[in-house]
Amino acid sequence: MKIDHVHFYVEDAKIWRDWFVRHLGFQVVADSAVLPTFLEKADNIPWKAREDDTFHTCTQVVKSGPICFLLSSPLLPTSPVAEFLRYHPPGVADVAFCVENLEEIISLAQVHGAKILQPIQQNQYGQECIKWSKIAAWGSLTHTLIETTGGGNEETRESQRITESGSVEKYPSLFPSSSSWFAGIDHIVLNVNAGDLEHAVAWYENILNFQGQQTFNIKTSRSALHSQVMVSRSGDVQLPINEPGSANSQIQEFLNVNQGSGIQHIALRTRNIVHAIAQFRASGLSLLPVPQDYYSQVRQRKGLPLSIDELDTIAGQEILVDWKQETFFGSKNNRTPLLLQIFTQPIFGQPTFFFEFIERRYQAQGFGEGNFRTLFAAIENEQIKRGSLG
């Protein structure tokens, strides 16, 4: 299993298309050139951004390396996006997975009482067979499941689609035209209501064959959360699931504003986080500040796997640093695995969805509790500024 694409429902798809181009260096897909294949071939879905009375939804597509985001906004009140936005702020509506056995997953979903929103569809295009379906997850979140067989490997199919349909459009950007800061989606975080964590974990275990990896119970003097990291059997999809551990938790604030469960953030993996963040700051991206005493504490920790100059450079960009020798992170060539992370402010103007940027050095695995606690404290400080943390 792997992530195929993520679908955002927003108020104006073109504005957000330009946001991704301007702030994160994404590129705009022209004429559905590199859309996921099943979407590209689906005649009954208005994926091209058309603005006439026969279409109720405008969808733009942006890509960066292997990452594909769909951005949809309503053109008419009959659009499903309009229905979503009547109940929720803008955010992630669907996370699509590539799967190996769609029929088996749908059978499991039915056995465990999941709602099938779209039964299995199938189309044959030459030697390539594409099947897809959609199931309801938590809150208004859905999962589109895609199985592709035949037709050559993925790289060949994508290359052919670009050649046949046109290349990626070039929009004015601060970024070099050939740059891609991202190696992929590292993880996607789901927030659920208090008391639902155990049920959500079981749902992803039973239906999508995820397994538990790490558990966190983060608490300060003011609030708390509980978290379980779920991982696909292939290891390619990581899904931490959070529930509030107190009535005033930042997770509860998200649930209140979002009016239910939903995706809190997506972590984009980068090969060089220091250079990437410097570029993102230059583009005007708003990032979450780090508590002032954080780097003093980092310098006092034993086994710091960075030179003073390296740490000063990282501190200059306010990037979080975490490591743990001879433990869960793993090791490579006797080098201490290292996690480097930073987070945006909520991008939609409300305390809901944000992005994380992460670099994993020396095959660092999992999630560091130190960074998790620091993130929790940093968001808590933002709650205090908003007056939502009593």
C-alpha positions in Angstrom: 0.0 0.0 0.0 1.1 3.6 -0.7 -0.5 7.0 -0.8 -1.7 7.8 -4.4 -3.0 11.4 -3.8 -4.7 13.6 -1.2 -7.8 15.5 -2.1 -8.5 18.9 -0.4 -11.9 20.6 -0.5 -11.4 24.4 -0.5 -13.3 27.6 -1.2 -11.3 28.6 -4.3 -9.2 25.9 -6.0 -7.3 28.3 -8.2 -6.2 30.5 -5.2 -4.9 27.4 -3.4 -3.2 26.1 -6.6 -1.3 29.3 -6.7 -0.5 29.1 -2.9 1.2 25.7 -3.4 3.2 27.0 -6.3 4.2 30.2 -4.6 5.0 28.9 -1.1 6.1 25.3 -1.6 7.4 25.2 -5.2 4.7 22.8 -6.4 3.9 22.6 -10.2 0.5 22.8 -11.8 -0.6 19.8 -13.8 -1.8 20.8 -17.3 -4.8 19.2 -18.9 -4.9 16.3 -16.3 -1.5 15.2 -17.6 -0.3 13.4 -14.5 -3.6 12.8 -12.7 -3.9 9.5 -11.0 -4.9 7.2 -13.8 -8.3 6.2 -12.6 -9.3 9.8 -12.3 -7.9 10.7 -15.7 -10.0 8.0 -17.3 -13.2 8.5 -15.3 -15.7 10.1 -17.7 -18.3 10.9 -15.1 -16.0 13.0 -12.9 -15.4 16.7 -13.9 -11.6 16.8 -13.0 -10.7 19.3 -15.6 -11.1 22.8 -14.3 -14.1 23.8 -16.4 -16.5 26.7 -15.5 -19.8 26.2 -17.2 -23.2 25.0 -16.1 -22.5 21.4 -16.9 -19.9 21.2 -14.2 -20.4 21.8 -10.5 -16.8 21.5 -9.2 -13.5 23.1 -10.2 -10.5 20.8 -9.5 -6.9 21.9 -9.8 -4.0 19.4 -9.5 -0.5 20.2 -8.1 2.5 17.9 -7.9 5.9 18.0 -6.3 8.0 14.9 -7.1 5.8 11.9 -6.1 3.3 14.0 -4.2 0.0 14.7 -5.8 -2.7 17.0 -4.3 -6.1 17.6 -5.8 -7.8 20.9 -4.9 -11.5 21.2 -5.4 -13.9 24.1 -4.9 -17.6 24.4 -5.7 -19.0 26.1 -8.8 -22.6 25.3 -8.0 -24.4 24.6 -4.7 -24.9 21.0 -6.0 -21.2 20.3 -5.7 -20.2 17.8 -3.0 -17.5 20.3 -2.1 -20.2 22.8 -1.2 -21.9 20.3 1.0 -18.6 19.5 2.8 -17.9 23.2 3.3 -21.3 23.8 4.9 -20.3 21.6 7.8 -16.5 21.9 7.9 -13.7 24.4 7.2 -11.5 23.7 4.2 -9.3 20.7 4.6 -8.6 17.1 3.6 -11.7 15.3 2.3 -10.1 12.1 0.9 -6.8 10.2 1.2 -6.4 7.8 -1.7 -4.4 4.6 -1.4 -2.9 2.3 -4.0 -3.8 -1.2 -2.9 -3.0 -4.8 -4.1 -6.3 -6.5 -3.6 -9.3 -4.2 -3.8 -12.0 -6.9 -3.6 -10.5 -8.2 -0.4 -10.4 -4.8 1.3 -14.0 -4.0 0.3 -15.1 -7.4 1.6 -13.4 -6.7 4.9 -15.0 -3.2 5.0 -18.4 -4.7 4.6 -17.8 -7.4 7.3 -16.8 -4.7 9.7 -19.6 -2.4 8.9 -17.8 0.3 7.0 -19.9 2.3 4.6 -19.1 1.8 0.9 -19.6 5.1 -0.8 -18.7 3.9 -4.3 -18.8 0.3 -5.2 -15.9 -1.2 -7.2 -15.6 0.4 -10.6 -13.4 -1.2 -13.3 -12.1 -0.1 -16.7 -9.7 -1.7 -19.1 -7.3 0.5 -21.1 -5.2 -1.7 -23.4 -3.2 -4.0 -21.1 -3.9 -1.9 -18.1 -6.8 -2.6 -15.8 -7.8 0.0 -13.2 -10.3 -0.7 -10.4 -11.3 1.7 -7.7 -13.8 2.2 -4.9 -14.4 4.6 -2.0 -15.2 4.0 1.6 -16.2 6.2 4.5 -13.6 6.5 7.3 -13.8 8.9 10.3 -16.0 12.0 10.4 -16.3 13.2 6.8 -12.9 11.7 5.8 -13.0 9.1 3.0 -10.5 6.7 1.4 -10.4 6.1 -2.3 -8.8 2.7 -3.0 -7.1 2.1 -6.3 -5.8 -1.1 -7.8 -3.9 -1.1 -11.1 -2.7 -4.2 -12.9 -0.8 -4.6 -16.2 0.2 -1.8 -18.5 3.9 -1.6 -17.4 5.4 0.0 -14.3 4.2 3.2 -12.7 7.1 5.3 -14.0 6.4 4.2 -17.6 2.7 4.9 -17.4 3.3 8.4 -15.9 5.9 9.2 -18.6 3.4 8.2 -21.3 0.7 10.3 -19.8 2.9 13.4 -19.7 4.1 12.8 -23.3 0.5 12.3 -24.6 -1.2 15.0 -22.6 1.3 17.8 -22.2 3.9 18.8 -19.6 3.5 20.5 -16.3 2.6 24.2 -16.6 5.1 26.7 -15.5 3.8 29.4 -13.1 5.8 32.4 -11.7 7.7 31.1 -8.7 10.6 31.9 -6.5 11.8 28.3 -6.9 14.0 27.0 -9.6 11.8 25.4 -12.3 13.4 22.0 -11.9 13.4 21.9 -8.1 11.4 19.5 -6.0 12.1 19.9 -2.3 10.0 16.8 -1.4 10.8 13.1 -1.5 7.2 12.0 -0.6 4.6 12.1 2.1 6.1 10.9 5.3 2.9 10.6 7.4 -0.6 11.8 7.7 -2.1 12.6 11.1 -5.8 11.9 12.0 -7.6 13.5 15.0 -10.6 11.6 16.4 -13.0 12.3 19.3 -12.2 11.4 22.9 -12.9 7.7 23.4 -12.6 6.9 19.6 -8.9 6.2 19.5 -9.2 2.5 20.2 -12.0 2.1 17.7 -10.1 4.0 15.0 -7.0 1.8 15.6 -9.1 -1.3 15.2 -10.8 0.1 12.1 -7.5 0.6 10.3 -6.2 -2.8 11.6 -9.3 -4.7 10.5 -10.0 -3.1 7.1 -6.7 -1.7 5.8 -4.4 -4.2 7.6 -2.4 -1.5 9.5 -0.4 -2.3 12.6 0.5 -0.4 15.7 4.0 1.1 15.9 4.4 3.6 18.7 2.2 5.0 21.5 2.4 8.5 23.0 0.7 10.1 26.0 1.7 13.7 26.0 0.8 15.9 28.9 1.6 19.4 30.2 0.3 21.2 33.2 -2.5 22.6 31.0 -3.6 19.8 28.6 -3.0 16.3 27.2 -3.4 14.0 24.2 -3.1 10.3 23.5 -1.6 9.0 20.2 -1.2 5.7 18.4 1.0 5.5 15.3 -0.4 3.1 12.7 1.7 1.7 9.8 0.7 -0.2 6.7 2.2 -3.7 6.4 4.4 -2.5 3.6 5.7 0.3 5.9 5.0 2.9 3.2 2.1 4.6 4.9 2.3 6.0 8.4 -0.9 7.2 10.1 -0.6 8.6 13.7 -4.1 8.9 15.3 -4.7 11.4 18.1 -7.4 11.8 20.6 -7.8 14.6 23.2 -6.6 13.7 26.7 -8.3 16.7 28.3 -11.3 19.0 27.5 -9.1 21.9 26.5 -6.6 19.9 24.5 -5.4 21.3 21.1 -6.9 18.1 19.6 -10.3 19.0 21.1 -9.9 22.5 19.7 -9.3 21.0 16.3 -12.4 18.8 16.7 -14.6 21.7 17.8 -13.5 23.9 14.9 -13.5 21.1 12.3 -16.9 19.9 13.6 -15.6 16.3 13.9 -12.7 14.0 13.2 -10.4 14.9 10.4 -6.8 15.2 9.1 -4.8 17.5 11.3 -1.6 17.6 9.3 0.5 16.1 6.5 4.2 15.6 6.9 6.2 16.2 3.7 9.6 14.5 3.7 12.5 16.6 2.4 16.1 15.7 1.6 17.6 19.0 2.9 15.3 20.6 5.4 17.6 23.5 6.2 17.8 24.7 2.6 14.1 24.0 2.1 12.9 26.0 5.1 15.1 28.9 4.2 13.4 28.9 0.7 9.9 28.6 2.2 10.6 31.5 4.6 11.7 33.6 1.7 8.5 32.8 -0.1 6.5 34.1 2.9 5.4 30.8 4.4 4.2 31.2 8.0 5.9 28.7 10.4 5.3 27.8 14.0 7.7 29.4 16.3 9.8 27.3 18.7 10.0 28.1 22.5 13.0 30.3 23.2 14.7 27.9 25.6 14.4 24.9 23.3 17.9 25.0 21.8 19.5 25.6 25.2 18.0 22.3 26.3 19.1 20.6 23.1 22.7 21.7 23.7 22.6 20.2 27.2 21.4 16.8 26.0 24.0 14.0 25.9 25.1 12.6 22.6 24.3 15.6 20.4 25.0 14.1 16.9 25.6 17.6 15.4 28.5 20.0 15.4 27.9 23.4 17.1 27.9 25.1 13.6 25.3 22.6 12.3 23.1 23.1 15.3 23.4 26.9 15.0 22.3 26.7 11.4 19.3 24.5 12.3 18.4 26.8 15.2 18.5 29.8 12.9 15.6 28.2 10.9 13.8 27.1 14.2 13.9 23.4 13.2 13.2 20.8 15.9 15.9 18.2 16.5 15.5 14.8 18.1 17.6 11.7 18.5 17.9 8.7 20.8 20.9 6.5 20.7 20.6 2.7 20.5 16.8 2.7 20.5 13.8 2.8 18.2 15.3 5.1 15.6 17.7 2.4 14.3 21.3 3.1 13.2 23.5 3.2 10.1 27.3 3.0 10.1 27.4 3.9 13.8 25.8 7.2 13.0 23.0 8.3 15.4 19.7 8.5 13.5 18.3 12.0 13.6 14.9 13.6 13.1 14.6 17.2 12.0 11.0 18.6 11.9 9.2 22.0 11.6 5.6 22.9 11.3 3.6 25.6 9.5 0.9 27.7 11.1 -2.6 26.4 10.2 -2.8 27.3 6.5 -6.6 27.9 6.3 -6.7 30.6 8.9 -8.5 28.5 11.5 -6.7 26.2 14.1 -7.2 23.1 11.9 -5.0 21.8 9.1 -1.2 22.5 8.9 1.9 21.0 7.2 5.0 19.5 8.7 8.3 19.2 7.0 10.6 16.4 8.1 14.1 15.1 7.3 15.2 11.7 8.5 19.0 11.3 8.7 20.8 8.0 8.9 17.6 6.0 8.4 15.8 7.4 11.4 12.5 5.6 11.9 9.4 6.3 13.9 8.7 9.5 15.8 10.7 11.2 18.5 8.9 11.9 21.8 11.0 15.0 22.4 9.9 16.7 19.2 6.3 15.5 19.8 6.3 17.2 23.2 7.9 20.4 21.8 5.3 20.5 19.0 2.5 20.0 21.6 3.9 22.9 23.7 4.3 25.2 20.7 0.7 24.6 19.6 -0.4 25.1 23.2 1.4 28.5 23.1 -0.7 29.4 20.0 -3.8 28.3 21.9 -2.9 30.7 24.7 -2.5 33.6 22.1 -6.0 32.7 20.7 -7.4 32.6 24.2 -8.7 29.1 23.7 -6.7 27.5 26.5 -8.0 28.2 30.0 
